[in-house]
Amino acid sequence: MAKKVIWISSYLPRSCGIAYYSAHYVNALKKHAKKNKKNISIKIIAHTDAKQANYPIIDIKDRKWHFKVLKIIKKEKPDIVHIQHEYGLYETDRDCNRRVIELIKLIKKENIPVVMTYHSIYKKLIGCHKNFVKESLKQLNAGIFHCDYQKQALKNNIGYIPKNVYVLPHGSRTDIKLNKKEARKDFGYTEKDLIVGSAGLADERKGCRTLIRQWPKVIKKFPNAILAIEIKPHAVIATRAYINKVLKEVTISPVKDNIEFTVKDYSEIEFYKRLRSFDILVLPYKSESQSGVLAHGFSVGVPSIVTDIEGLGAEIRNSKAGIAVKKRQDFYKAIIKLLDSKRLRVQYSKNALNYVKKVTGWNIIARKTFEIYEGFW
C-alpha cells in the first residue's frame, strides 16, 4: 500500500541552509524508496517564497498560518508528517514557536504520527528554547537530533532523556566526483598554490572578519598562500551590512593581495567546485548548532578547521577530518599546522570521505529515517 509523507520546512529556491538540506533529504528518501521498491509520495508544505514546494503557504506574519497547514494535512491525509524545525522559520509575534507545538497537537488529534528534526539544539538551552524542546518532545512520536551530545545534554536541559529521541547526523552527498586539479584550474589556481577557503551564506556569526585579521600571521610563514572567501547573499536585511563589513576588513588588510573576496549567488555544483578547490576549509563560526557547509566539505574530502563549538566540534571529532580550535584567536595556528603538512591534509581528506561513506551519506540517513517512519506505520 502506498504511503504518503507531508514534509514541513523552508524549501527551494529560498537561500536557506534548511531549504537545501530538505531538498537533499527528500531526494534521498525518494531514491531509497525507489531502490527498495517502497511506494511512497512526499508532499512539501513550505513558506510562500518556496516555489518548488507543493504548498508554499506558510507566512509567519499570519497568526493563523498553522491552521492553514492543518487544512492541507487534513486534505492530503498523510501517513506521517515530518517537520524541519529552526526557530526563525516559524516565529510569529514572539510566540516562542508556540504555534508549532499547537500544530503538532492538532495533527496528533487526526491520529497522524509526527516526526521533527531539530536544527537548533545546543548543549545549554536558554529558557524559551528549553520549554519548546520539552513540550514538543512530549507531543512528538519522534524527535531527531544531529549529534549524540545534544541528546545526552537533555538530561541537564529538561531533566531527562526521552525515549523518542533519535540521532541522525547532517547528511552528505556521495555522488560528487570532482577532479581537484580541474576544479582549481577553474579558479586560476596551480597545483603549487596553497588555498585556504571559507564559503557559505552571508551571516555575521560566520566569523570571516576574525579570519581576515589573522591572515597576516599565516602569510608571514607562507607568503604565497591565498585566503579565498566566497559569500552567498540572501534575503535577510543584515546580509548587505555584513558583506560591507567583510569587504572593509579585506580593504584595510596589510595582506589584501593574498585575499580573494567574492559575493556570488552560486549554484550547488559551483559551490562544490569551490570547496574542492580548497586545500583547507576554514569555518571560524562564532555560534552554530551544526553546519551544512561542513557536511558538504566532507562530500568532497576537504580537510577542515572549525571553531570547537556544538556540532562543529563534535563532527570533527567524530570524522577525524580536521582540527577543532578551542579559541578563535588561535585559528592561524591551526592553519599553519595544516599548510605545513601535506601528509596530514591527505589523511584528513581520506577520513572525511570515509565518514561520508560509512556514517553521513544521504543514502544512510534515508534508510535510518525510513526505519523511524516504519515504527509508526
PyMOL commands that set and color helices and strands:
alter all, ss='L'
color gray80, all
select helices_A, chain A and resi 17-35+65-76+87-90+98-109+127-139+148-152+154-158+180-186+204-206+208-221+238-252+256-258+268-277+292-300+310-319+328-339+342-360+362-374
alter helices_A, ss='H'
color red, helices_A
select strands_A, chain A and resi 3-8+40-47+55-58+80-85+114-118+142-145+165-167+195-201+226-232+259-263+280-283+304-307+322-325
alter strands_A, ss='S'
color yellow, strands_A
deselect
rebuild
show_as cartoon
